[in-house]
Amino acid sequence: MKLNDKIKNLIKQKKRDKKLSDDELLKKQKEFEKEAIPHMQFLYNFAYRMTGNEEDAKDLIQETYLKAFRFWDQYEPGTNIRAWLFKIMKNSYINKYRKATKEPGKVDYDEVQNFYETVRDESFETSDLQEHIFENIFEDEIIEALSKLPDEFRTVVILADIEGQTYEEIAKFLDIPIGTVRSRLHRGRKMLRRELFEFAKKKGYIKGKPEDYDIDDPEKD
Amino acid sequence: MDCKQTREFMSALVDNEEIDSQTKQKLEEHIWRCATCRIELELEKKTKQTIQSKVKIIPVPNELITSILNQIKTIQNGYPSSLQKFQSPNPAPKPWLEAAFSLGVVIVTLSIAVLFISIYEHKLKQKDLVIREITPLVNQFDSIAKGFAKPEILSDNPEFVWNEAVSRAGFTPELIRIPQFKMVGASVKDLHSNSKNIKCVNLIYRKGDTLILFYQAPLETSRLHEDIKKRILKGEWIYDEIQNNSFAIWGTKELACCAISNIRKEDLEKILKQRW
């Protein structure tokens, strides 16, 4: 959308807002509270896991809800409100955090491509040890490992494994095909596992020569 | 189906997501044969379970909900709802406050009124004072103008009039020439009953029907009221009208001067301004 159109839309929006009577305003407010507020738990949890702290999560949710209220008449009743809210939040998140980090996804994506070429890198031996790491892992270690994932992989892991969303829902939230959800989730989980394995090695949960556990080195092939 | 293709569907197997039956069958066949993919599937299941079981859902802070709802109300109303609440239970100011306010207004109004009245009174007093001072002179002028009285010195020769006036005055009056007017007479009178030497000089000028009486007296000894003396010493010219006659009072350093005429105040002012 061109900037001019956007401005025109905003002016229209304002004019429409002004025409609303007090009753209509109250109705709008009640409707918004009834429809949008119940999804705050889901969005807040996601925001918290994406930003990694309460303050940023609160800011993000606040911004999302105020934007949503402002553009409430653009929401079509009966459609997927959670996806609508999620998209608003995603845009806010991108605006806020994408600029701060130096395109983290790009570098990691190449890595992931390499990693996909590598499928014959695991043995029975290492897998036994890998299973061992899951028993000793703590929540904050998972959170930290999660924070190291590029946004697009982190997003699907949070949505699927923490928030329990279906692939169809995730596809709607992110505007991507279900096939992409599937592959991103697989890669995301694998990257997370590798991070956890690194923790375990550093902390000495796993003993033995490092190369024994070097299950997933993209440089290998 | 190879390992790479199998990995593309691995998460769907872990999550029990829908896969078309043909693909699912091929996947299962591959995994049954391929140990690596079998392990990979197990590890992914474990990974998912670990995340699910260890990462908690964070509840929304109540204050966040409250804050958002309040902000929405603010956007709706254009001002904070807290402000509304504050205003509604106390719509009228307290009675004593109202009384105090009214009293204040009354006091201010009264004091302004008093100030105006005193200024007006002062002006009125001043005007009265001037008129009281000038009335004898105006009466004198009137009687001369109407022919009831004649000045002591009367001549067609202005020089003679002037010389006579100066010789009788006992002080040095100012010789004033008014354009187009001719000095036709003069009277010199005692300023006080007890002062024989110092007198005042009235010069009479004429142009057709217009007469101007020009009074001069030493400022120090003149009978003028102190207030008027102060005013003319500041350089003020007092113009006014009385009984169809106009007059002007002003001062020089030594002399108090008066002009009385049967023309309008404005015309008198014009004539005098030509001279000074």
Interface residues (C-beta under 8 A of the other chain):
Chain A: L25 L26 K28 Q29 F32 E33 I37 M40 Q41 Y44 N45 Y48 R49 E54 A57 K58 I61 Q62 Y65 L66 F69 R70 Y116 V119 R120 E122 F124 S127 Q130 E131 F134 I137 F138 E139 I142 I143 L146 V157 A160 D161 I162 G164 T166 Y167 G179 R182 S183 L185 H186 R189 K190 L192 R193 L196
Chain B: C3 K4 R7 E8 F9 M10 S11 A12 V14 D15 E17 A35 T36 C37 I39 E40 E42 L43 E44 K46 T47 K48 Q49 T50 I51 Q52 K54 V55 K56 I57 I58 P59 V60 P61 L64 I65 S67 I68 L69 Q71 I72 K73 I75 Q76
